[in-house]
Amino acid sequence: MKTMKADPSRTLLNDADELGHEARSSGGDHGALKLWLRMLACTTQVEDEIRKRLRTRFDISLPRFDYMAQLYRQPEGLKMSELSRYLMVTGGNVTGLTDELAREGLVSRENNPADRRAWIVCLTPKGRATFETMAQEHEQWILELFSGLEPDTVQQLYRQLGHLRVQLVAHQDNK
């Protein structure tokens, strides 16, 4: 009689059911609830690892990295209110981060010629260079963390989650 070897990927998937958020679900729960808990668990794990690596390697927080990423994408700068909206944080949080990063010479604040009450915030040359170094390593970390997935699987998940995002936005608009 032939003995069957256990499929290691199947064992890992069973193990995943017992981790973190997913341990909250039971066999009778809807697939959508299980999927939500698994997505939440994966997002939390990736974010925690990125936070740890940013702190260890660059002594920077994830919010500061995200702040600099937004400014990097907008070389002409952003009004602080726009930055607040992009980051989905309060104006007070943006002001605090701006003050810290300006003291370190990573960002500059200039008067907005179109609105004297507003400031335009830009990365300084030092800030751009610093962010580019961090972003290169960040990209490698993401590639490493997702390396267990086949490229086709990554693309399929990306497309499917895009469909979900469109559905969620439509659902919000209908309320």
N, CA, C and O atoms as a DFTB+ gen file, in Angstrom:
700 C
 N C O
     1  1       0.840      -1.175       0.000
     2  2       0.000       0.000       0.000
     3  2       0.889       1.243       0.000
     4  3       1.849       1.334       0.766
     5  1       0.552       2.210      -0.879
     6  2       1.333       3.437      -1.003
     7  2       0.984       4.400       0.114
     8  3      -0.189       4.585       0.441
     9  1       2.008       5.017       0.701
    10  2       1.735       6.061       1.687
    11  2       1.823       7.399       0.987
    12  3       2.704       7.626       0.158
    13  1       0.915       8.269       1.325
    14  2       0.857       9.603       0.720
    15  2       1.618      10.578       1.602
    16  3       1.431      10.620       2.818
    17  1       2.468      11.352       0.972
    18  2       3.168      12.401       1.701
    19  2       2.232      13.591       1.857
    20  3       1.446      13.909       0.965
    21  1       2.334      14.230       2.996
    22  2       1.516      15.426       3.217
    23  2       2.022      16.556       2.332
    24  3       3.228      16.768       2.209
    25  1       1.098      17.275       1.722
    26  2       1.427      18.437       0.895
    27  2       1.807      19.592       1.825
    28  3       0.967      20.073       2.585
    29  1       3.090      20.048       1.769
    30  2       3.521      21.108       2.695
    31  2       2.718      22.396       2.543
    32  3       2.483      23.094       3.529
    33  1       2.289      22.722       1.313
    34  2       1.513      23.956       1.142
    35  2       0.140      23.816       1.793
    36  3      -0.392      24.790       2.325
    37  1      -0.435      22.622       1.757
    38  2      -1.734      22.378       2.398
    39  2      -1.584      22.520       3.913
    40  3      -2.444      23.104       4.572
    41  1      -0.486      21.982       4.466
    42  2      -0.230      22.090       5.903
    43  2      -0.091      23.554       6.303
    44  3      -0.638      23.979       7.320
    45  1       0.643      24.326       5.499
    46  2       0.803      25.753       5.796
    47  2      -0.538      26.474       5.763
    48  3      -0.803      27.333       6.603
    49  1      -1.389      26.126       4.790
    50  2      -2.703      26.770       4.727
    51  2      -3.546      26.421       5.944
    52  3      -4.263      27.273       6.468
    53  1      -3.464      25.171       6.398
    54  2      -4.183      24.795       7.609
    55  2      -3.636      25.556       8.805
    56  3      -4.394      26.000       9.668
    57  1      -2.313      25.707       8.856
    58  2      -1.697      26.468       9.943
    59  2      -2.175      27.915       9.927
    60  3      -2.385      28.505      10.986
    61  1      -2.348      28.494       8.744
    62  2      -2.783      29.892       8.632
    63  2      -4.156      30.097       9.264
    64  3      -4.448      31.177       9.777
    65  1      -4.994      29.071       9.231
    66  2      -6.332      29.188       9.817
    67  2      -6.284      29.388      11.324
    68  3      -7.257      29.843      11.925
    69  1      -5.165      29.051      11.931
    70  2      -5.041      29.136      13.383
    71  2      -4.306      30.392      13.845
    72  3      -4.119      30.586      15.046
    73  1      -3.893      31.236      12.924
    74  2      -3.096      32.412      13.263
    75  2      -3.960      33.662      13.391
    76  3      -4.909      33.854      12.632
    77  1      -3.627      34.488      14.337
    78  2      -4.175      35.840      14.455
    79  2      -5.665      35.970      14.232
    80  3      -6.473      35.263      14.834
    81  1      -6.005      36.893      13.349
    82  2      -7.405      37.221      13.076
    83  2      -8.192      36.006      12.593
    84  3      -9.376      35.858      12.896
    85  1      -7.523      35.148      11.844
    86  2      -8.226      34.015      11.258
    87  2      -8.698      33.004      12.291
    88  3      -9.647      32.261      12.041
    89  1      -8.051      32.968      13.440
    90  2      -8.466      32.049      14.493
    91  2      -9.849      32.428      15.026
    92  3     -10.501      31.630      15.699
    93  1     -10.285      33.645      14.721
    94  2     -11.614      34.086      15.170
    95  2     -12.742      33.446      14.383
    96  3     -13.879      33.407      14.853
    97  1     -12.441      32.938      13.182
    98  2     -13.517      32.391      12.357
    99  2     -13.681      30.899      12.643
   100  3     -12.810      30.246      13.217
   101  1     -14.815      30.402      12.225
   102  2     -15.065      28.969      12.380
   103  2     -15.398      28.390      11.014
   104  3     -15.623      29.124      10.052
   105  1     -15.426      27.079      10.945
   106  2     -15.688      26.402       9.681
   107  2     -16.995      26.812       9.034
   108  3     -17.119      26.757       7.810
   109  1     -17.970      27.219       9.827
   110  2     -19.270      27.580       9.279
   111  2     -19.384      29.029       8.835
   112  3     -20.419      29.427       8.299
   113  1     -18.349      29.821       9.046
   114  2     -18.407      31.226       8.643
   115  2     -18.399      31.362       7.125
   116  3     -17.861      30.516       6.410
   117  1     -19.003      32.440       6.656
   118  2     -19.036      32.712       5.217
   119  2     -17.623      32.920       4.682
   120  3     -16.742      33.404       5.392
   121  1     -17.423      32.551       3.432
   122  2     -16.133      32.719       2.788
   123  2     -15.669      34.163       2.781
   124  3     -14.475      34.431       2.916
   125  1     -16.609      35.108       2.624
   126  2     -16.241      36.528       2.609
   127  2     -15.674      36.958       3.958
   128  3     -14.729      37.746       4.005
   129  1     -16.238      36.453       5.056
   130  2     -15.717      36.789       6.382
   131  2     -14.315      36.211       6.559
   132  3     -13.426      36.889       7.074
   133  1     -14.117      34.976       6.140
   134  2     -12.792      34.359       6.239
   135  2     -11.774      35.129       5.391
   136  3     -10.643      35.358       5.817
   137  1     -12.193      35.521       4.191
   138  2     -11.306      36.286       3.315
   139  2     -10.941      37.613       3.956
   140  3      -9.775      38.009       3.941
   141  1     -11.928      38.307       4.523
   142  2     -11.672      39.592       5.189
   143  2     -10.654      39.413       6.310
   144  3      -9.709      40.196       6.419
   145  1     -10.835      38.402       7.135
   146  2      -9.913      38.175       8.245
   147  2      -8.515      37.815       7.754
   148  3      -7.523      38.231       8.352
   149  1      -8.430      37.048       6.673
   150  2      -7.113      36.695       6.131
   151  2      -6.436      37.928       5.525
   152  3      -5.236      38.122       5.717
   153  1      -7.185      38.763       4.796
   154  2      -6.613      39.989       4.231
   155  2      -6.131      40.908       5.349
   156  3      -5.054      41.497       5.247
   157  1      -6.916      41.033       6.409
   158  2      -6.541      41.866       7.548
   159  2      -5.271      41.332       8.206
   160  3      -4.370      42.096       8.550
   161  1      -5.211      40.016       8.376
   162  2      -4.028      39.412       8.996
   163  2      -2.780      39.644       8.146
   164  3      -1.726      40.002       8.673
   165  1      -2.895      39.441       6.837
   166  2      -1.743      39.640       5.950
   167  2      -1.306      41.102       5.945
   168  3      -0.114      41.396       6.028
   169  1      -2.262      42.011       5.848
   170  2      -1.941      43.437       5.844
   171  2      -1.237      43.825       7.138
   172  3      -0.240      44.546       7.116
   173  1      -1.751      43.353       8.247
   174  2      -1.156      43.672       9.546
   175  2       0.265      43.132       9.637
   176  3       1.168      43.829      10.100
   177  1       0.465      41.885       9.194
   178  2       1.803      41.288       9.265
   179  2       2.804      42.034       8.386
   180  3       3.924      42.305       8.819
   181  1       2.412      42.364       7.164
   182  2       3.317      43.080       6.260
   183  2       3.620      44.460       6.834
   184  3       4.778      44.878       6.865
   185  1       2.597      45.167       7.286
   186  2       2.805      46.504       7.838
   187  2       3.702      46.463       9.070
   188  3       4.595      47.299       9.212
   189  1       3.478      45.509       9.954
   190  2       4.329      45.385      11.147
   191  2       5.787      45.139      10.771
   192  3       6.693      45.712      11.375
   193  1       6.010      44.287       9.773
   194  2       7.379      43.991       9.349
   195  2       8.034      45.220       8.714
   196  3       9.207      45.496       8.963
   197  1       7.288      45.949       7.904
   198  2       7.831      47.160       7.274
   199  2       8.138      48.207       8.341
   200  3       9.185      48.852       8.294
   201  1       7.234      48.378       9.302
   202  2       7.494      49.317      10.407
   203  2       8.795      48.964      11.121
   204  3       9.628      49.832      11.383
   205  1       8.956      47.688      11.430
   206  2      10.146      47.225      12.155
   207  2      11.412      47.494      11.340
   208  3      12.406      47.990      11.870
   209  1      11.369      47.167      10.062
   210  2      12.550      47.354       9.220
   211  2      12.878      48.837       9.024
   212  3      14.049      49.215       9.036
   213  1      11.860      49.675       8.845
   214  2      12.124      51.112       8.704
   215  2      12.772      51.664       9.971
   216  3      13.706      52.462       9.904
   217  1      12.274      51.237      11.110
   218  2      12.810      51.707      12.391
   219  2      14.249      51.221      12.583
   220  3      15.128      51.995      12.962
   221  1      14.478      49.943      12.319
   222  2      15.808      49.363      12.521
   223  2      16.827      49.923      11.540
   224  3      17.930      50.302      11.935
   225  1      16.466      49.976      10.276
   226  2      17.430      50.347       9.232
   227  2      17.627      51.856       9.107
   228  3      18.744      52.322       8.886
   229  1      16.533      52.625       9.249
   230  2      16.611      54.060       8.973
   231  2      16.203      54.937      10.153
   232  3      16.254      56.162      10.053
   233  1      15.802      54.334      11.257
   234  2      15.321      55.070      12.422
   235  2      14.218      56.058      12.033
   236  3      14.244      57.230      12.408
   237  1      13.250      55.545      11.270
   238  2      12.132      56.375      10.819
   239  2      10.833      55.595      11.016
   240  3      10.815      54.368      10.926
   241  1       9.765      56.311      11.280
   242  2       8.452      55.682      11.451
   243  2       7.779      55.516      10.094
   244  3       8.133      56.194       9.129
   245  1       6.810      54.615      10.025
   246  2       6.043      54.416       8.799
   247  2       5.284      55.692       8.409
   248  3       5.258      56.025       7.225
   249  1       4.664      56.423       9.354
   250  2       3.996      57.671       8.949
   251  2       4.958      58.685       8.314
   252  3       4.588      59.368       7.359
   253  1       6.169      58.786       8.828
   254  2       7.149      59.707       8.227
   255  2       7.544      59.230       6.827
   256  3       7.683      60.039       5.909
   257  1       7.725      57.911       6.664
   258  2       8.037      57.355       5.350
   259  2       6.901      57.660       4.372
   260  3       7.149      58.107       3.252
   261  1       5.657      57.420       4.791
   262  2       4.502      57.680       3.930
   263  2       4.402      59.159       3.555
   264  3       4.092      59.493       2.411
   265  1       4.665      60.040       4.517
   266  2       4.657      61.484       4.292
   267  2       5.670      61.831       3.197
   268  3       5.351      62.542       2.244
   269  1       6.892      61.319       3.350
   270  2       7.935      61.614       2.370
   271  2       7.592      61.011       1.005
   272  3       7.918      61.601      -0.024
   273  1       6.945      59.853       0.982
   274  2       6.545      59.218      -0.278
   275  2       5.556      60.104      -1.028
   276  3       5.659      60.252      -2.246
   277  1       4.604      60.693      -0.315
   278  2       3.634      61.585      -0.969
   279  2       4.331      62.790      -1.577
   280  3       4.030      63.178      -2.706
   281  1       5.254      63.380      -0.840
   282  2       5.976      64.542      -1.366
   283  2       6.905      64.151      -2.515
   284  3       7.103      64.940      -3.439
   285  1       7.470      62.961      -2.472
   286  2       8.354      62.509      -3.543
   287  2       7.585      62.431      -4.861
   288  3       8.124      62.749      -5.922
   289  1       6.325      62.006      -4.787
   290  2       5.487      61.878      -5.984
   291  2       5.047      63.234      -6.527
   292  3       4.582      63.329      -7.663
   293  1       5.189      64.268      -5.729
   294  2       4.752      65.618      -6.115
   295  2       5.936      66.577      -5.973
   296  3       5.989      67.338      -5.007
   297  1       6.882      66.556      -6.906
   298  2       8.098      67.367      -6.752
   299  2       7.827      68.867      -6.612
   300  3       8.632      69.591      -6.027
   301  1       6.692      69.333      -7.147
   302  2       6.355      70.755      -7.005
   303  2       5.809      71.076      -5.621
   304  3       5.599      72.242      -5.286
   305  1       5.581      70.050      -4.824
   306  2       5.111      70.223      -3.453
   307  2       3.607      70.099      -3.336
   308  3       2.889      69.998      -4.330
   309  1       3.158      70.108      -2.112
   310  2       1.728      69.993      -1.805
   311  2       1.371      70.985      -0.714
   312  3       2.183      71.317       0.149
   313  1       0.126      71.450      -0.781
   314  2      -0.388      72.219       0.354
   315  2      -0.541      71.240       1.514
   316  3      -0.788      70.052       1.306
   317  1      -0.396      71.741       2.712
   318  2      -0.484      70.862       3.874
   319  2      -1.852      70.201       3.955
   320  3      -1.954      69.056       4.393
   321  1      -2.905      70.899       3.541
   322  2      -4.246      70.308       3.562
   323  2      -4.344      69.147       2.568
   324  3      -5.010      68.150       2.846
   325  1      -3.683      69.271       1.411
   326  2      -3.670      68.171       0.442
   327  2      -2.905      66.973       1.006
   328  3      -3.332      65.827       0.871
   329  1      -1.787      67.260       1.627
   330  2      -0.979      66.208       2.235
   331  2      -1.788      65.467       3.298
   332  3      -1.736      64.240       3.389
   333  1      -2.523      66.213       4.087
   334  2      -3.382      65.630       5.115
   335  2      -4.419      64.701       4.486
   336  3      -4.670      63.607       4.992
   337  1      -5.011      65.140       3.393
   338  2      -6.033      64.334       2.714
   339  2      -5.410      63.065       2.117
   340  3      -5.977      61.981       2.251
   341  1      -4.249      63.190       1.460
   342  2      -3.589      62.023       0.871
   343  2      -3.203      61.002       1.942
   344  3      -3.326      59.795       1.733
   345  1      -2.743      61.490       3.070
   346  2      -2.292      60.598       4.141
   347  2      -3.438      60.110       5.021
   348  3      -3.268      59.194       5.826
   349  1      -4.606      60.730       4.861
   350  2      -5.792      60.403       5.658
   351  2      -5.528      60.584       7.149
   352  3      -5.890      59.737       7.966
   353  1      -4.889      61.708       7.488
   354  2      -4.641      62.069       8.881
   355  2      -5.062      63.515       9.083
   356  3      -5.339      64.237       8.125
   357  1      -5.104      63.924      10.332
   358  2      -5.521      65.282      10.644
   359  2      -4.446      66.288      10.262
   360  3      -3.275      65.946      10.100
   361  1      -4.872      67.526      10.124
   362  2      -3.927      68.602       9.848
   363  2      -2.886      68.732      10.936
   364  3      -1.733      69.062      10.657
   365  1      -3.279      68.475      12.185
   366  2      -2.347      68.542      13.298
   367  2      -1.224      67.522      13.158
   368  3      -0.066      67.815      13.457
   369  1      -1.576      66.322      12.700
   370  2      -0.542      65.301      12.478
   371  2       0.437      65.741      11.400
   372  3       1.647      65.561      11.537
   373  1      -0.095      66.319      10.328
   374  2       0.768      66.782       9.233
   375  2       1.671      67.911       9.714
   376  3       2.849      67.964       9.359
   377  1       1.121      68.811      10.518
   378  2       1.925      69.919      11.044
   379  2       3.070      69.385      11.898
   380  3       4.205      69.844      11.775
   381  1       2.778      68.426      12.755
   382  2       3.816      67.844      13.610
   383  2       4.912      67.164      12.803
   384  3       6.098      67.354      13.073
   385  1       4.507      66.360      11.799
   386  2       5.497      65.700      10.949
   387  2       6.308      66.724      10.157
   388  3       7.520      66.579      10.000
   389  1       5.633      67.758       9.660
   390  2       6.322      68.794       8.891
   391  2       7.359      69.489       9.753
   392  3       8.487      69.713       9.314
   393  1       6.981      69.833      10.984
   394  2       7.922      70.493      11.890
   395  2       9.158      69.626      12.122
   396  3      10.284      70.118      12.057
   397  1       8.947      68.332      12.395
   398  2      10.064      67.417      12.654
   399  2      10.975      67.286      11.440
   400  3      12.196      67.391      11.556
   401  1      10.372      67.055      10.271
   402  2      11.160      66.835       9.063
   403  2      11.852      68.115       8.596
   404  3      12.933      68.055       8.009
   405  1      11.244      69.261       8.849
   406  2      11.879      70.540       8.502
   407  2      13.107      70.766       9.387
   408  3      14.142      71.226       8.905
   409  1      12.994      70.444      10.679
   410  2      14.149      70.581      11.587
   411  2      15.322      69.715      11.134
   412  3      16.483      70.079      11.325
   413  1      15.010      68.570      10.535
   414  2      16.053      67.662      10.071
   415  2      16.548      68.013       8.667
   416  3      17.445      67.353       8.143
   417  1      15.971      69.039       8.062
   418  2      16.400      69.470       6.732
   419  2      15.885      68.594       5.605
   420  3      16.434      68.619       4.504
   421  1      14.830      67.813       5.863
   422  2      14.296      66.911       4.850
   423  2      13.154      67.522       4.045
   424  3      12.903      67.105       2.914
   425  1      12.461      68.506       4.614
   426  2      11.387      69.206       3.895
   427  2      11.542      70.711       4.095
   428  3      12.169      71.179       5.045
   429  1      10.952      71.439       3.172
   430  2      10.913      72.894       3.313
   431  2       9.469      73.352       3.169
   432  3       8.659      72.714       2.496
   433  1       9.169      74.460       3.811
   434  2       7.837      75.079       3.750
   435  2       7.989      76.431       3.079
   436  3       8.881      77.210       3.413
   437  1       7.109      76.699       2.131
   438  2       7.129      78.001       1.470
   439  2       5.710      78.540       1.424
   440  3       4.740      77.783       1.386
   441  1       5.608      79.858       1.428
   442  2       4.295      80.474       1.288
   443  2       3.694      80.105      -0.057
   444  3       4.395      80.027      -1.066
   445  1       2.402      79.882      -0.061
   446  2       1.678      79.590      -1.296
   447  2       1.320      80.918      -1.953
   448  3       0.543      81.682      -1.382
   449  1       1.855      81.215      -3.121
   450  2       1.562      82.506      -3.749
   451  2       0.083      82.684      -4.087
   452  3      -0.405      83.812      -4.162
   453  1      -0.630      81.581      -4.289
   454  2      -2.052      81.669      -4.627
   455  2      -2.938      81.812      -3.393
   456  3      -4.091      82.226      -3.511
   457  1      -2.425      81.479      -2.223
   458  2      -3.209      81.532      -0.982
   459  2      -2.255      81.823       0.168
   460  3      -1.558      80.926       0.642
   461  1      -2.223      83.049       0.606
   462  2      -1.249      83.463       1.623
   463  2      -1.449      82.762       2.967
   464  3      -0.562      82.800       3.819
   465  1      -2.604      82.122       3.164
   466  2      -2.856      81.416       4.428
   467  2      -2.307      79.997       4.406
   468  3      -2.241      79.343       5.447
   469  1      -1.913      79.515       3.235
   470  2      -1.488      78.117       3.096
   471  2       0.013      78.024       2.842
   472  3       0.636      78.957       2.336
   473  1       0.569      76.883       3.203
   474  2       1.974      76.574       2.973
   475  2       2.081      75.490       1.916
   476  3       1.223      74.614       1.813
   477  1       3.150      75.565       1.132
   478  2       3.505      74.482       0.214
   479  2       4.704      73.767       0.844
   480  3       5.684      74.403       1.233
   481  1       4.613      72.444       0.938
   482  2       5.683      71.648       1.524
   483  2       6.331      70.827       0.411
   484  3       5.642      70.209      -0.401
   485  1       7.658      70.828       0.385
   486  2       8.437      70.077      -0.613
   487  2       9.565      69.329       0.081
   488  3      10.039      69.732       1.143
   489  1       9.981      68.239      -0.534
   490  2      11.206      67.594      -0.076
   491  2      12.393      68.462      -0.489
   492  3      12.424      69.002      -1.594
   493  1      13.342      68.584       0.387
   494  2      14.601      69.252       0.046
   495  2      15.440      68.260      -0.766
   496  3      15.098      67.079      -0.822
   497  1      16.522      68.709      -1.391
   498  2      17.407      67.743      -2.063
   499  2      17.876      66.632      -1.111
   500  3      17.950      65.468      -1.504
   501  1      18.187      66.990       0.125
   502  2      18.570      65.982       1.121
   503  2      17.401      65.023       1.373
   504  3      17.603      63.814       1.490
   505  1      16.185      65.561       1.456
   506  2      15.003      64.730       1.674
   507  2      14.747      63.787       0.522
   508  3      14.393      62.628       0.738
   509  1      14.922      64.268      -0.717
   510  2      14.728      63.414      -1.891
   511  2      15.750      62.269      -1.895
   512  3      15.399      61.113      -2.131
   513  1      17.006      62.603      -1.632
   514  2      18.056      61.581      -1.629
   515  2      17.813      60.558      -0.517
   516  3      17.966      59.353      -0.722
   517  1      17.436      61.051       0.652
   518  2      17.156      60.160       1.784
   519  2      15.996      59.229       1.455
   520  3      16.060      58.027       1.714
   521  1      14.926      59.798       0.877
   522  2      13.763      58.981       0.553
   523  2      14.103      57.952      -0.526
   524  3      13.668      56.803      -0.434
   525  1      14.860      58.336      -1.530
   526  2      15.212      57.395      -2.604
   527  2      15.949      56.185      -2.046
   528  3      15.697      55.058      -2.471
   529  1      16.848      56.404      -1.107
   530  2      17.570      55.299      -0.477
   531  2      16.598      54.378       0.262
   532  3      16.661      53.156       0.129
   533  1      15.701      54.982       1.041
   534  2      14.728      54.178       1.795
   535  2      13.780      53.445       0.849
   536  3      13.465      52.276       1.070
   537  1      13.329      54.121      -0.193
   538  2      12.350      53.535      -1.117
   539  2      12.929      52.327      -1.845
   540  3      12.221      51.350      -2.091
   541  1      14.201      52.390      -2.188
   542  2      14.830      51.249      -2.860
   543  2      14.831      50.018      -1.952
   544  3      14.509      48.914      -2.392
   545  1      15.190      50.214      -0.698
   546  2      15.182      49.081       0.235
   547  2      13.755      48.615       0.515
   548  3      13.489      47.415       0.589
   549  1      12.836      49.577       0.671
   550  2      11.427      49.251       0.917
   551  2      10.899      48.349      -0.196
   552  3      10.224      47.355       0.074
   553  1      11.205      48.694      -1.442
   554  2      10.746      47.881      -2.570
   555  2      11.295      46.463      -2.470
   556  3      10.569      45.501      -2.724
   557  1      12.560      46.323      -2.106
   558  2      13.159      44.998      -1.960
   559  2      12.487      44.206      -0.830
   560  3      12.288      42.996      -0.943
   561  1      12.146      44.893       0.243
   562  2      11.455      44.211       1.350
   563  2      10.103      43.676       0.892
   564  3       9.734      42.548       1.219
   565  1       9.365      44.485       0.135
   566  2       8.053      44.050      -0.355
   567  2       8.217      42.847      -1.280
   568  3       7.475      41.870      -1.170
   569  1       9.182      42.918      -2.185
   570  2       9.434      41.781      -3.076
   571  2       9.767      40.527      -2.275
   572  3       9.291      39.437      -2.595
   573  1      10.572      40.678      -1.247
   574  2      10.932      39.545      -0.391
   575  2       9.704      38.975       0.318
   576  3       9.507      37.760       0.341
   577  1       8.883      39.846       0.893
   578  2       7.723      39.385       1.653
   579  2       6.686      38.691       0.775
   580  3       5.956      37.822       1.252
   581  1       6.613      39.067      -0.509
   582  2       5.651      38.471      -1.423
   583  2       6.272      37.392      -2.305
   584  3       5.614      36.874      -3.207
   585  1       7.535      37.052      -2.049
   586  2       8.252      36.118      -2.916
   587  2       7.669      34.703      -2.900
   588  3       7.959      33.913      -3.799
   589  1       6.872      34.375      -1.916
   590  2       6.263      33.050      -1.863
   591  2       5.100      32.879      -2.816
   592  3       4.567      31.778      -2.951
   593  1       4.697      33.958      -3.483
   594  2       3.595      33.888      -4.437
   595  2       4.141      33.902      -5.859
   596  3       5.102      34.610      -6.161
   597  1       3.525      33.120      -6.717
   598  2       3.896      33.125      -8.136
   599  2       3.488      34.467      -8.749
   600  3       2.487      35.050      -8.332
   601  1       4.245      34.967      -9.731
   602  2       3.893      36.255     -10.376
   603  2       2.466      36.284     -10.913
   604  3       1.791      37.308     -10.806
   605  1       1.996      35.178     -11.491
   606  2       0.613      35.143     -11.995
   607  2      -0.393      35.292     -10.862
   608  3      -1.435      35.926     -11.029
   609  1      -0.085      34.715      -9.725
   610  2      -0.966      34.823      -8.560
   611  2      -1.017      36.263      -8.067
   612  3      -2.080      36.770      -7.709
   613  1       0.140      36.912      -8.053
   614  2       0.188      38.317      -7.636
   615  2      -0.708      39.151      -8.555
   616  3      -1.497      39.966      -8.078
   617  1      -0.588      38.952      -9.857
   618  2      -1.402      39.723     -10.808
   619  2      -2.886      39.411     -10.646
   620  3      -3.720      40.314     -10.722
   621  1      -3.219      38.160     -10.428
   622  2      -4.618      37.768     -10.247
   623  2      -5.189      38.397      -8.977
   624  3      -6.293      38.942      -8.996
   625  1      -4.447      38.323      -7.883
   626  2      -4.912      38.949      -6.638
   627  2      -5.082      40.449      -6.813
   628  3      -6.053      41.031      -6.329
   629  1      -4.134      41.077      -7.507
   630  2      -4.201      42.515      -7.759
   631  2      -5.474      42.875      -8.530
   632  3      -6.181      43.818      -8.173
   633  1      -5.758      42.110      -9.593
   634  2      -6.978      42.368     -10.390
   635  2      -8.245      42.150      -9.558
   636  3      -9.164      42.968      -9.591
   637  1      -8.283      41.053      -8.820
   638  2      -9.474      40.745      -8.045
   639  2      -9.721      41.788      -6.949
   640  3     -10.857      42.199      -6.715
   641  1      -8.652      42.203      -6.291
   642  2      -8.814      43.240      -5.264
   643  2      -9.198      44.579      -5.899
   644  3      -9.877      45.391      -5.272
   645  1      -8.769      44.808      -7.130
   646  2      -9.213      46.003      -7.860
   647  2     -10.717      45.968      -8.092
   648  3     -11.404      46.975      -7.924
   649  1     -11.218      44.808      -8.477
   650  2     -12.672      44.657      -8.646
   651  2     -13.396      44.928      -7.328
   652  3     -14.428      45.598      -7.303
   653  1     -12.852      44.408      -6.252
   654  2     -13.452      44.628      -4.940
   655  2     -13.466      46.116      -4.602
   656  3     -14.469      46.635      -4.113
   657  1     -12.352      46.801      -4.863
   658  2     -12.278      48.250      -4.577
   659  2     -13.354      49.018      -5.342
   660  3     -14.022      49.884      -4.776
   661  1     -13.522      48.701      -6.631
   662  2     -14.539      49.374      -7.442
   663  2     -15.923      49.113      -6.858
   664  3     -16.744      50.026      -6.764
   665  1     -16.177      47.886      -6.473
   666  2     -17.472      47.529      -5.878
   667  2     -17.692      48.282      -4.567
   668  3     -18.794      48.768      -4.312
   669  1     -16.663      48.384      -3.740
   670  2     -16.784      49.078      -2.461
   671  2     -17.049      50.568      -2.664
   672  3     -17.873      51.152      -1.960
   673  1     -16.356      51.185      -3.618
   674  2     -16.581      52.604      -3.908
   675  2     -18.011      52.807      -4.412
   676  3     -18.683      53.749      -3.992
   677  1     -18.478      51.942      -5.299
   678  2     -19.857      52.049      -5.798
   679  2     -20.851      51.889      -4.662
   680  3     -21.863      52.588      -4.616
   681  1     -20.571      50.987      -3.757
   682  2     -21.453      50.765      -2.604
   683  2     -21.501      52.009      -1.723
   684  3     -22.569      52.397      -1.250
   685  1     -20.349      52.632      -1.502
   686  2     -20.302      53.865      -0.689
   687  2     -21.073      54.989      -1.367
   688  3     -21.791      55.740      -0.707
   689  1     -20.925      55.106      -2.674
   690  2     -21.598      56.172      -3.421
   691  2     -23.102      56.025      -3.399
   692  3     -23.819      57.018      -3.520
   693  1     -23.606      54.788      -3.246
   694  2     -25.050      54.544      -3.243
   695  2     -25.685      54.779      -1.879
   696  3     -26.905      54.684      -1.743
   697  1     -24.895      55.077      -0.888
   698  2     -25.460      55.285       0.456
   699  2     -25.691      56.735       0.719
   700  3     -26.161      57.100       1.796
